[in-house]
Amino acid sequence: QVQLVESGGGLVQPGGSLRLSCAASGFTARLYVMRWYRQAPGKEREWVAYMASGGGVTTYRDSVKGRFTISRDDAKNTVYLEMNSLKPEDTAVYYCNAMGNQRTYWGQGTQVTVSS
């Protein structure tokens, strides 16, 4: 059964850090394009970070460059999103996405709230 399960969200103060995890099962994450998206209340879902299949080339939306890092642990078949210097505008539900082999998979999302 194919699954993406996110975890690691929570409440954090501005300037704080969180690491989100996306555990993949039923397929090999290394062979897929992996992305993190987020959706804030009343806004459209937007992509945040991208990792290419295989070699792991990464790109980020401008608002998170230098603060967020996407990475992958092939042994654990898990993708991470390290988030530092968090801002209130980073508050959203964060989703993991996998695309490849003519298929697209989504996780259920994890809530990140940045507030003092």
Stockholm file with secondary structure:
# STOCKHOLM 1.0

chainA/1-116         QVQLVESGGGLVQPGGSLRLSCAASGFTARLYVMRWYRQAPGKEREWVAYMASGGGVTTYRDSVKGRFTISRDDAKNTVYLEMNSLKPEDTAVYYCNAMGNQRTYWGQGTQVTVSS
#=GR chainA/1-116 SS CCEEEEECCEEECTTCCEEEEEEEESSCGGGSEEEEEEECTTSCCEEEEEECSTTCCEEECGGGTTTEEEEEETTTTEEEEEECSCCGGGCEEEEEEEEETTEEEECCCEEEEECC
#=GC SS_cons         CCEEEEECCEEECTTCCEEEEEEEESSCGGGSEEEEEEECTTSCCEEEEEECSTTCCEEECGGGTTTEEEEEETTTTEEEEEECSCCGGGCEEEEEEEEETTEEEECCCEEEEECC
//
